[in-house]
Amino acid sequence: MSVVELATSRADSALASGGDLAGSGAGGPSLAPAPRLAACLAHNVNNAMMGVIGHLELALRDAPAGTALRERIEDGVRCALLLAQRVRRLVAFAADPASAGTTALVSLSRAAAGAAERVSAARAGVGVRVDASGGDCAVRVNPALLDVALEQVVCNALEAMPAGGTLSLRVWDDGHRRCFGVSDSGPGLTPEVRRRLFEPFFTTKSFGHLGLGLALCRDVVEAQGGAIHVTTAEGQGTTVTLSFPPAEETRGPEAAGDGPAPPHAALGAWIL
């Protein structure tokens, strides 16, 4: 039995004992390995995060108003709440991939502009270029899940440039699909790393990375009728492209207030 199969088996047992965590009781649908593992891990992370949030809120009571200490604790609370929100989204998707069908119209051009603002505010050493000359490029997706996928791809690009560089965001319509490209000026990927990029638990990063981010990103994108493609060369950076059918070809259960969504409707900040 491989490591992934063993981990998946253990995740199955944990989920089965977790009641409604994955909704996978007798006769229920089974989950794909990456979402199943994510649900198990997220469940445990979320439980621990509730304790962290509780202790931070207690610390706030003793932190004098207007001090640097209080500001740091408040930032910690915001990050912890954001992480808990992100965990809930992933568990919901893992438990019911069909939940990705709750959709709204989203402008990829506006999403690119919003991503650029987030990166510019958080990473002083990274230059951001946006090319949205391809127009609005509206797609019908689950906005929250699209945000999860974009955050993962952008964070990966930033991690490829630890000393700074250029992040390029491009939106275009190729005549068949509407595309969102994220390019970095990092060192690029070797053929071996490229081949294994979407393999669960594969990572080239340091301690603290599980190697599930891109596997989940692919599942989230494909669940919405999209596709993900990577082009890279050693010494020439990497481009990750998300592509989706035009909005008029993708119909699903519509979210309230159907219409082009604001850049970050009902979405939180990213952790960059």
N, C-alpha and C positions, 0 to 999 in steps of 0.2 A: 504494500500500500504506500503510495507517495505521500509526501508531507502535506500537500494540498488536500488529498483525499482523507488523510487522517484528521487534519484540522477541520475539514468539512463535516466529517462524521461526528467529531466532538461538538461542533457548532449545532448540528442537527439535534444531538441529545440535549444540549443546553436550551435550544429553542423549544423542543418538545416539552421540557419541564417548565418552560416559562409561560405556559398558558397561551394568551392571545398575542404574545409578542410578534409572532410571524403568521398567525392565523393558519398554522399548518397541522391542524389536528387530523384525525383519521378521515381520509377521503378528501382532504384539502389539497390545494395545489402545492407542489414542491417548488422551492426556489432555486435559481441558478447559484453555483458555488459562490461567486463574488458577493451578490446581495445577501446570501444566507450567512456568510461569514461576517459581513458588515453588520447585519442585524444583531448577531451575537455579541460582537465587540462593542457596538454602539450601546446596547443595553447595559453592559457593565460600565462603560465610560459614563453614561448618563447618570447611573446610580452614584458613582464617585463624584461627578460634577455637582450634584445636589449638595453633597457635603462641603465641597470647596466654596460654593456660593454662600452656604449658611455661615461658614467661618468668616468669609470676607464681609458679610453684612454685619456680623458681630464686631469685627474690627472697625467698621465704619463708625460705630457708636462711640468709640474711644478716640477717633482721629479728629483733631481740632479742625473746624471749618477754615477753609482758605489756605491750608498748608499743602506742601508738596506731597506729604504722606497720604493725605486724604485723596488727592487727585490720582495718585498711583493706585490706591485701593479701588476707587471708583472705576478707573480704567480696567482693573482686574475683574470687577463685577460685570462690566459691559462685555468683556471678552468671554467670560464664563457663560453668561446668558446667551451670547451669540453661538457659542459652541453647543450649548444644550439645544438651541433651536435647530442647528444644523444636524445634530444627532437625530432629533425627532423626525426631520425630513427624510433622512436616509433610512431610518427604521420603517417609516411609512411606505417608502418606495420598495424596500426589500420585502415587506409583508404583503404588499399589493402592487405589483408593477403596473397594473391597470390604472392605478391612480394617476399615472402620467397623462392619462387621457383627458383630465380636466384642464382645458386649454384657454388661451386668450391670444389675441394678436399681439405680437411683440416686434418692434422695429430693431433689427440687428444693428442699424446705424446708430440708433440712440443707445443701444446696449454698449456699443464700442466707445461712444463718447463718455458714458458713465464709467466704464472700466478705466479709461484713460484718466479721468478725474480721481478715481480711487487710488490708482498707482502713483500719480503725480503727488498726491497728498501724503502718501506713506513712504515713498522711496525717492529721496532727494538725489541719489546718484544714478538714477535711471532716466534716460530720455524716452519720451513716448511719442510715437508718430501714429496718426490716425488717417487712414485713407477710406473715406466713405463716399467716394465719387460714384459708386455704383448705385446710389439712390437709397431709399428707405429700407428696402429689402425686408418686408414684413413676412414673418412666419407665424404659424399657429402652433404654439407649444405650451407646456406648463411653465410659467415664468419662474417659479421658485426652483424647479429642477434645472432649467437652463442656466440660472444663476450659479447653481452648485457646479455645473460642468464648466462654465466659463471661469469661475474662481479657481478650480483645480488646474485648468490649462494655463492660466495667467500665472499662478503661483509657481508652477513648474518652470515656466519661462524665466521668472525672476530668480529662481534658485539656480538656474544655469548661468547667471551673471552675478556672482557674489561680490565682485569688485565694481559693479556698475556696467552699463552698456546701453543698448537701445532696444526698446520693446516696440514692435510694429503691429498695429491692429488694422486689418483690412477687411472691408465688407464689399461683396460684389455678387452679381447674378450671372451665372455662367450660361444662362439660357435654359437650363434644366433644373438647377438647384440654387438656393440662396446660401451663400457661404460666409463664414466668419473665420478669418485666419489670424493666428497669433504667432508672431515670429520673434525669436531672440537672437542676439549677436554673440551667443556663447560658443563653446568649443564644438558643438555638434555631438552626434552620437556615433559610436562604433556600430558596424553591422550586427554584432552580437547583441548589443543593448537594444538596437532598433527592433530586432527580431523578437525580443522578449518583453517589449515595452508594456504590453497590455496583459502580461501574465500575472495573476494574483500572487502577491508576496515577493515579487521580484523588485528589488530596489538597488540603486547604486549609491544611495544617500547614507548619511551617518545615522547614528542611534536616534530613535524617535520616529522613524518612518517605517510604516508597515508594508508598503508596496501594494496597497489596494486602491489608491486614488484614481489612477488612470483606468483600471479595470472597471471601477464603479462609474467613472465618467463615460466610458464607452457604453455600458449598460443603460445609463440614463439617457444618453443621446439616441441610441438605437430604439429605445422604448417609445420615443417620440417621432419615429419615422426618419431619424437623421442618420448620419454616418460620420465617422472620424477618420482622418487620414494624416499621416505624418511623412514629411520630407525632411531629410537631414543629410549632412555630410560633415566629416571630421574637419574642424577648422572653419566651417562656414555657417554654423548656427543651425537652428531647428525651426520648422514651421509646422504647427498643428492646425488643421482646418476642420471645422465643424460645418456640415452642410445639411440643409433641410429642404423638403419640397416647398414650393411657393405656397403662401397661405391659402389661396383659393383651392388648392388640391388636398389640403389636410383639414378634415373636419372631425371634430370630436366633441364630447360634452363640454359646453362652453361655460366659462366662468362668468360670474355676475359682472355686469358692466362691459359686455363684449365690445371690442374696439381696440385700436392700437394702444398698447399699454404705455404708461409713462416709463422713463428709463429704468426705474427701480421700484415699481409699484409693489408694495407689501414685502419688500426684501430688506434684509439687514445689511450692515456693512461687511466688507471682507476682512479677513485676518491676513494681512500681507507682511 
